[in-house]
């Protein structure tokens, strides 16, 4: 049985660098807005909207600013609903900071989503995305099995763009593809389906899976199902009442075959040990200086 110490790979304490990630949700029309990255870090992948928290800027102010800059949508700070935090670290080098990414959803905004030089907006069906299995990945991040999609066009940015180009006031969820998880960052394939189920259930009934209950879950070398350790909280009822998730992932480095220029090596690739917990509060101020998985949350 794996132990906490056995999977804590970081050799030293690392600084945190704060980022934001916002996912616009149109629950009335059963759809989710993601952006297709056109340049820079993450080029060729779908993701939510966000970026770095600037000096003297609050996390929520950064979330509002980045969403507007990348999508054209304008929201007030109270409309931002914090859902969790991603703690992403790499053991492939000794200099990269831990990426502390604060995840928000927003359900009300002003304006219409627009393409920018950095991101192209695409709507995806929420219900189809929940019904579609996410792809299994190996420790290097490569996809092990064909992605089962409700629409073969969901993997194509051009075809997704054709769908998104329809009048958003008349387009229904049945016209939209499911989220193309295979064209997202590896860790998004783990936490995003959990979050969407949480939101779609109106926060009354969280569908609790192995990782959601707080299992320590390293991937096997063959990329098969995570190896389950003892849960930190064995009460499913308690987990159903929790508001936020923390997804802590250690990357070991690898070749990102999903990149636009396939075969590119990245220290932020190749998921190693990971865990996902649902918590009542986000202990942001306590994260600095803690090194083992057992200290989160």
Helices and strands as residue ranges (DSSP letters): G 5-7, E 16-26, G 27-29, E 31-37, E 46-47, H 59-71, G 77-79, E 81-90, E 98-106, E 119-125, H 126-131, G 152-155, H 157-164, G 173-175, G 181-183, H 188-200, E 213-216, H 236-240, E 244-251, E 254-256, E 264-266, E 271-279, G 284-286, G 293-295
